[in-house]
Amino acid sequence: MDDRALMEDLLLVTKGACDLYMHGTIESSTPTVQTTFTDSLNDALTMQAAIYKAMEQRGWYKTEVAEASKVQQTYNKFTTNQPWS
């Protein structure tokens, strides 16, 4: 397994952990449990960001800049006619 494949696997596992910790946080029944999940989520997010940055620096994870008009269009889609608006 080469370095790129290894880092891709690490990124996927870390994203999965973030998802689990996030759900644990919102489903927690006590403040202590919620704090534990929140702390774990923050640690996993920090790890995910470091892996992503390392991959991006090596050219292994490329992103595109979103057009401002598309960002505004998406924003409008989710903010108009909402019950909380």
N, C-alpha and C positions, 0 to 999 in steps of 0.2 A: 504494500500500500504506500503510495507516494504522499508527500506532505500535503498536497492540495486535497486529496481524497480524505486524509485524516482530519484536516481542518474543516472540510465540509461536513463530515460526520460529527465533529465536536460542535459545530454551529447548530446542526439539526437537533442534537441531543439537548443542548443548552436552551434552544427555543422551546423544546418540549417541556423542559423543567420550568421555564418561565410560565408557560401556560398552566401547568399543574399548580404552581405556587400562587398564581393569580386567582385561580378558582378556589384554592384553599383559603386565600385571604377573604374573598367575598362570601364564602360559605361558613366562615368561622363562627362558632357559637359563643366564644368568650374572648375578652380582650387579650388575654395571654396567648391564646392560640393564634389570634389574628396578628399579633405582634411578631410571633415566631414565623408565620408565613410571610408577612411583609418584609421582615429582615432577610429571609431566604430569597424572596423575589428580588429584592434590591441587589443582593450578592450575585444572583444569576444574571440579572440585567447588566451588571458591570462586567461580568465575564463574557456575556454575549457581545457587548460593545467592543471589548478588547479583541475577541476573535474576529469580528467583522472588520475592525480597523486593520488588523494584521493581514487579512485576506485582501482587503481593498488595496493596501500598499503593495502587495505582490501582483495586483491585477487579476485576482481570482474572483472578485466579487464586484461587478460593475453595476452602477445605478445610472439612471437617466434623470436629467433635470426635468421636472414637470413644467409644462407651459402654464403661465400665470392664468390664462383664460380657462384652462381645464381645471385648475385648482379652484378658481372662483365658481365655475359651473358645478363642481362637486359640492362645494360649500353651500351654494344656494339650494341644491337638491336636498341636502340634509337639514337645512335650517328653516325652510319655508313650510308653512302649514303643519308645524309640529304642535302638539298639545301644550308644551311648555313654553312656546314662543309668546 
